[in-house]
Every structure is written in structure tokens, then in C-alpha cells.
Amino acid sequence: AKRRATAGPLAVRGAAAVAGGYTFIKMARYCLMFWLPFFLSKYCGFSPPAAASVATAFDVGGAAGNLAAGVLCDRLYGGRMMLASLHLSFATAAGFLAWAVLCAASVEGSPPVLLHVAAITFIGFCIAGPDGILGGGASRALVDYDPRHAGDRTLYAAVSGMVNGCGSIGALLQGLVTSQLVAVVGWAGLFVALAAATLATSVVLLPAVAVERKALRREAKGGD
């Protein structure tokens, strides 16, 4: 018997949306991972060792955010991981926008340090969920949501590879544009750009959310 040819990852409904959203999320997250110590040193006036230590607030928030995202998806969202990612991306965008306002309103060299640390922790908390979900379980879920491809193990790997490859592109892009953005529009402008990127994630994810909603409704009807 002839084996049916495996479809490409773009044939899976919602996969392109997740790949696009993950590109923006990785761009924003890697930007902070690489540039936070420099920001804390140059803008907030920390010594380089202190700046490196304070920057770990982003990782602390991220660790808590990963745990919280799993609980939220299970208990509050009923397994709707795409919808949870959309809402957390929107919350991340709001955090970046508030941080931009804080930077615009404060004086370089003597800013309200605790508020900056709070912003870093909050953004780390919110962005970790979409990062973990979109780069992890979302790929397999989308394949299983699509009745044409459910259970196709080859597609699990193909979709995951495409999504994570797009995330790597986002990580590379931030390295090319971050320094130029800071030089032209300052730190407040950079955070506005990151707010736009994470807001774009929320918008781009809408097709994947629709696929998820339709699939879960179909499963619920089948279980009745």
C-alpha cells in the first residue's frame, strides 16, 4: 500500500500564526536578556556587577511566570493555551508601555529604581508563558487540533522546528536593531517598540486561537 505523503508544517491550521507570534516574543525576550544589564548600568546608575545581579529579576519573574502559565492554562483557561498566550502577550505589551512611560517621566541617572525592578519582574513573568507555550506544546496541539493531520508524529517535529526556527530569527533580529533604536529614540522608544512587538503577537495569534476554539468545541460535542 502506498504511504500518504506527509504535509508540510504550513498546511497545519494556525501553525503560521504561532510561528509569527513566536518571532515577536523571542525578539522581545532576547532583547531584555541581552540588554538589561547595560540599561541598568547606563540608565539607572548601577555598577556593572550590581546591574547583572538586579537583571536577574527578569529571570525570577520568568520562572514564576512559567509555573503560573501552566496552572492558568489548566484551571482558568480549560486547556486553551493559545488564548492564554494571547492574553499574556497583551499583558506584556501593557507592561512595556508602562515602562516606557516611566522612562520618559524619570531622569536618567536618578530614576525610581524599585519601579524599574517591578517593571522588569512583571514583564519577565508575563512573557515567559507565551515563550514556553508557543515554543513547546503549541506545535503538537495544533497538529492534533487539525482533523486532517491529528496524530502525525512527523508533523509534530516539522511544526515545532518551523516555530522554533522563526523564534531564532526573532532573536537574531533584535541584535541587529536594538542598539540603533536606543541611539535614535532612547530607552523609552525601545520599550514602546517592544510593546508594539508583543502586541503584534496578540494580533498574529488570533487565527490560532480560532483554530483552538473550534477544535475544543468539536471535542466537547463529540464527548456529549
C-alpha positions as a Python dict, from the first residue, in 0.01 Angstrom:
ca = {
    (1, 'A'): (0, 0, 0),
    (2, 'K'): (118, 348, -76),
    (3, 'R'): (207, 567, 216),
    (4, 'R'): (37, 902, 224),
    (5, 'A'): (286, 1185, 185),
    (6, 'T'): (323, 1393, 498),
    (7, 'A'): (206, 1750, 460),
    (8, 'G'): (437, 2041, 532),
    (9, 'P'): (410, 2240, 856),
    (10, 'L'): (237, 2533, 686),
    (11, 'A'): (-53, 2300, 599),
    (12, 'V'): (-142, 2279, 969),
    (13, 'R'): (-406, 2537, 1054),
    (14, 'G'): (-274, 2803, 1290),
    (15, 'A'): (91, 2699, 1259),
    (16, 'A'): (193, 3009, 1062),
    (17, 'A'): (22, 3229, 1322),
    (18, 'V'): (211, 3066, 1608),
    (19, 'A'): (540, 3091, 1418),
    (20, 'G'): (482, 3462, 1356),
    (21, 'G'): (383, 3527, 1716),
    (22, 'Y'): (685, 3339, 1847),
    (23, 'T'): (914, 3551, 1631),
    (24, 'F'): (797, 3868, 1809),
    (25, 'I'): (804, 3709, 2155),
    (26, 'K'): (1161, 3584, 2112),
    (27, 'M'): (1267, 3921, 1975),
    (28, 'A'): (1136, 4098, 2286),
    (29, 'R'): (1261, 3843, 2537),
    (30, 'Y'): (1612, 3817, 2396),
    (31, 'C'): (1634, 4194, 2376),
    (32, 'L'): (1584, 4215, 2752),
    (33, 'M'): (1807, 3919, 2829),
    (34, 'F'): (2100, 4080, 2647),
    (35, 'W'): (2041, 4449, 2715),
    (36, 'L'): (1905, 4468, 3071),
    (37, 'P'): (2245, 4485, 3245),
    (38, 'F'): (2351, 4764, 3008),
    (39, 'F'): (2026, 4956, 3070),
    (40, 'L'): (2059, 4920, 3448),
    (41, 'S'): (2420, 5033, 3436),
    (42, 'K'): (2389, 5327, 3195),
    (43, 'Y'): (2039, 5450, 3272),
    (44, 'C'): (1984, 5355, 3636),
    (45, 'G'): (2341, 5413, 3751),
    (46, 'F'): (2422, 5066, 3887),
    (47, 'S'): (2775, 4936, 3884),
    (48, 'P'): (2822, 4656, 3626),
    (49, 'P'): (2823, 4377, 3891),
    (50, 'A'): (2513, 4522, 4060),
    (51, 'A'): (2339, 4565, 3725),
    (52, 'A'): (2399, 4199, 3643),
    (53, 'S'): (2252, 4098, 3979),
    (54, 'V'): (1945, 4321, 3951),
    (55, 'A'): (1881, 4195, 3597),
    (56, 'T'): (1810, 3850, 3744),
    (57, 'A'): (1469, 3992, 3845),
    (58, 'F'): (1372, 3921, 3484),
    (59, 'D'): (1463, 3553, 3525),
    (60, 'V'): (1293, 3529, 3863),
    (61, 'G'): (975, 3671, 3713),
    (62, 'G'): (1013, 3432, 3420),
    (63, 'A'): (1044, 3125, 3643),
    (64, 'A'): (728, 3223, 3830),
    (65, 'G'): (555, 3306, 3503),
    (66, 'N'): (625, 2963, 3354),
    (67, 'L'): (473, 2792, 3655),
    (68, 'A'): (175, 3026, 3660),
    (69, 'A'): (110, 2979, 3287),
    (70, 'G'): (74, 2605, 3333),
    (71, 'V'): (-169, 2647, 3620),
    (72, 'L'): (-367, 2915, 3435),
    (73, 'C'): (-396, 2705, 3118),
    (74, 'D'): (-523, 2410, 3317),
    (75, 'R'): (-751, 2570, 3574),
    (76, 'L'): (-863, 2901, 3430),
    (77, 'Y'): (-845, 2854, 3053),
    (78, 'G'): (-954, 2490, 3037),
    (79, 'G'): (-655, 2389, 2823),
    (80, 'R'): (-686, 2683, 2582),
    (81, 'M'): (-314, 2753, 2560),
    (82, 'M'): (-338, 2977, 2252),
    (83, 'L'): (-587, 3205, 2425),
    (84, 'A'): (-372, 3215, 2738),
    (85, 'S'): (-70, 3309, 2524),
    (86, 'L'): (-267, 3587, 2356),
    (87, 'H'): (-374, 3737, 2689),
    (88, 'L'): (-25, 3709, 2841),
    (89, 'S'): (127, 3872, 2532),
    (90, 'F'): (-118, 4159, 2568),
    (91, 'A'): (-26, 4194, 2937),
    (92, 'T'): (342, 4200, 2835),
    (93, 'A'): (271, 4480, 2587),
    (94, 'A'): (95, 4677, 2862),
    (95, 'G'): (396, 4626, 3088),
    (96, 'F'): (637, 4753, 2823),
    (97, 'L'): (419, 5057, 2757),
    (98, 'A'): (404, 5142, 3129),
    (99, 'W'): (783, 5100, 3147),
    (100, 'A'): (825, 5339, 2852),
    (101, 'V'): (612, 5599, 3033),
    (102, 'L'): (824, 5551, 3345),
    (103, 'C'): (1143, 5609, 3146),
    (104, 'A'): (1001, 5916, 2975),
    (105, 'A'): (894, 6066, 3308),
    (106, 'S'): (1213, 5997, 3503),
    (107, 'V'): (1561, 6149, 3486),
    (108, 'E'): (1849, 5938, 3358),
    (109, 'G'): (2095, 5857, 3637),
    (110, 'S'): (1843, 5903, 3920),
    (111, 'P'): (1531, 5704, 3822),
    (112, 'P'): (1287, 5532, 4064),
    (113, 'V'): (1486, 5209, 4078),
    (114, 'L'): (1223, 4999, 4257),
    (115, 'L'): (966, 5082, 3990),
    (116, 'H'): (1209, 4974, 3720),
    (117, 'V'): (1276, 4646, 3901),
    (118, 'A'): (899, 4593, 3938),
    (119, 'A'): (855, 4652, 3563),
    (120, 'I'): (1136, 4407, 3481),
    (121, 'T'): (985, 4140, 3707),
    (122, 'F'): (632, 4188, 3575),
    (123, 'I'): (742, 4168, 3211),
    (124, 'G'): (956, 3863, 3285),
    (125, 'F'): (653, 3700, 3447),
    (126, 'C'): (415, 3774, 3158),
    (127, 'I'): (645, 3699, 2865),
    (128, 'A'): (761, 3360, 2996),
    (129, 'G'): (422, 3199, 2942),
    (130, 'P'): (390, 3270, 2567),
    (131, 'D'): (757, 3184, 2519),
    (132, 'G'): (718, 2844, 2683),
    (133, 'I'): (379, 2763, 2530),
    (134, 'L'): (441, 2876, 2172),
    (135, 'G'): (787, 2719, 2158),
    (136, 'G'): (668, 2400, 2326),
    (137, 'G'): (327, 2240, 2349),
    (138, 'A'): (153, 2463, 2094),
    (139, 'S'): (306, 2279, 1797),
    (140, 'R'): (174, 1938, 1895),
    (141, 'A'): (-161, 2083, 1997),
    (142, 'L'): (-212, 2249, 1658),
    (143, 'V'): (-140, 1924, 1474),
    (144, 'D'): (-392, 1742, 1692),
    (145, 'Y'): (-647, 2022, 1655),
    (146, 'D'): (-642, 1975, 1277),
    (147, 'P'): (-854, 1667, 1195),
    (148, 'R'): (-661, 1619, 870),
    (149, 'H'): (-331, 1565, 1050),
    (150, 'A'): (-409, 1461, 1409),
    (151, 'G'): (-154, 1216, 1542),
    (152, 'D'): (100, 1273, 1264),
    (153, 'R'): (428, 1241, 1452),
    (154, 'T'): (633, 1371, 1161),
    (155, 'L'): (430, 1690, 1163),
    (156, 'Y'): (484, 1733, 1537),
    (157, 'A'): (855, 1772, 1468),
    (158, 'A'): (808, 1974, 1149),
    (159, 'V'): (578, 2232, 1307),
    (160, 'S'): (796, 2256, 1617),
    (161, 'G'): (1104, 2308, 1400),
    (162, 'M'): (934, 2582, 1198),
    (163, 'V'): (807, 2764, 1507),
    (164, 'N'): (1139, 2748, 1691),
    (165, 'G'): (1328, 2844, 1376),
    (166, 'C'): (1115, 3157, 1347),
    (167, 'G'): (1185, 3228, 1714),
    (168, 'S'): (1557, 3211, 1640),
    (169, 'I'): (1511, 3464, 1360),
    (170, 'G'): (1343, 3698, 1609),
    (171, 'A'): (1633, 3658, 1849),
    (172, 'L'): (1877, 3747, 1570),
    (173, 'L'): (1675, 4046, 1454),
    (174, 'Q'): (1680, 4209, 1796),
    (175, 'G'): (2059, 4202, 1788),
    (176, 'L'): (2056, 4396, 1462),
    (177, 'V'): (1814, 4671, 1562),
    (178, 'T'): (1830, 4725, 1939),
    (179, 'S'): (2139, 4944, 1955),
    (180, 'Q'): (2015, 5158, 1664),
    (181, 'L'): (1675, 5204, 1827),
    (182, 'V'): (1828, 5312, 2158),
    (183, 'A'): (2058, 5556, 1978),
    (184, 'V'): (1771, 5712, 1782),
    (185, 'V'): (1469, 5704, 2016),
    (186, 'G'): (1621, 5627, 2358),
    (187, 'W'): (1517, 5364, 2609),
    (188, 'A'): (1156, 5481, 2626),
    (189, 'G'): (1132, 5446, 2249),
    (190, 'L'): (1282, 5096, 2265),
    (191, 'F'): (1021, 4987, 2518),
    (192, 'V'): (744, 5131, 2301),
    (193, 'A'): (882, 4923, 2012),
    (194, 'L'): (884, 4612, 2231),
    (195, 'A'): (527, 4689, 2338),
    (196, 'A'): (433, 4702, 1970),
    (197, 'A'): (610, 4371, 1905),
    (198, 'T'): (430, 4188, 2187),
    (199, 'L'): (100, 4348, 2093),
    (200, 'A'): (163, 4219, 1740),
    (201, 'T'): (197, 3872, 1892),
    (202, 'S'): (-155, 3902, 2033),
    (203, 'V'): (-293, 4005, 1694),
    (204, 'V'): (-100, 3743, 1497),
    (205, 'L'): (-220, 3467, 1730),
    (206, 'L'): (-589, 3531, 1656),
    (207, 'P'): (-611, 3264, 1380),
    (208, 'A'): (-453, 3004, 1612),
    (209, 'V'): (-697, 3098, 1888),
    (210, 'A'): (-984, 3047, 1641),
    (211, 'V'): (-848, 2703, 1544),
    (212, 'E'): (-817, 2608, 1909),
    (213, 'R'): (-1168, 2726, 1993),
    (214, 'K'): (-1319, 2533, 1704),
    (215, 'A'): (-1126, 2214, 1789),
    (216, 'L'): (-1219, 2220, 2157),
    (217, 'R'): (-1585, 2280, 2073),
    (218, 'R'): (-1573, 1984, 1836),
    (219, 'E'): (-1418, 1767, 2106),
    (220, 'A'): (-1680, 1880, 2358),
    (221, 'K'): (-1963, 1789, 2118),
    (222, 'G'): (-1804, 1454, 2048),
    (223, 'G'): (-1784, 1379, 2417),
    (224, 'D'): (-2153, 1453, 2479),
}
